[in-house]
Amino acid sequence: MTGGLDGALGAILLLAAAALWWHWSLQARELARDRARTFCQRQGWQLLDQTVALASLWPQRDQDTLRLRRVYRFDFSPDGGARRHGELIMLGRRLIQISAERDDGGRLIEGD
């Protein structure tokens, strides 16, 4: 009888862990989107599609703590017509770097 309860408890814990992971991932993406929007507004650009896309996810040590390093990509328009690409790197909830293509082919980079 306890074998069935152990299996059910394990399934519930697994589902709870998955739901928590999903929630944290959505929070991280929303934070990244807000940072990208703010960056674009400071430059006088428009964040296209009002979203960011996760490009990579890796664990990375930050001092003595293991955190997730997320790289997001986004598109923006400096003039309402041209589509340019940007990238945002976060370590945990901290913005490490944000960069964007410039008209001259170089990159505008802000961050640590």
Secondary structure, 3 states (H helix, E strand, C coil): CHHHHHHHHHHHHHHHHHHHHHHHHHHHHHHHHHHHHHHHHHHCCEEHHHCCEEEEEEEEEECCEEEEEEEEEEEEECCCCCCEEEEEEEECCEEEEEEEECCCCCEEEEEC
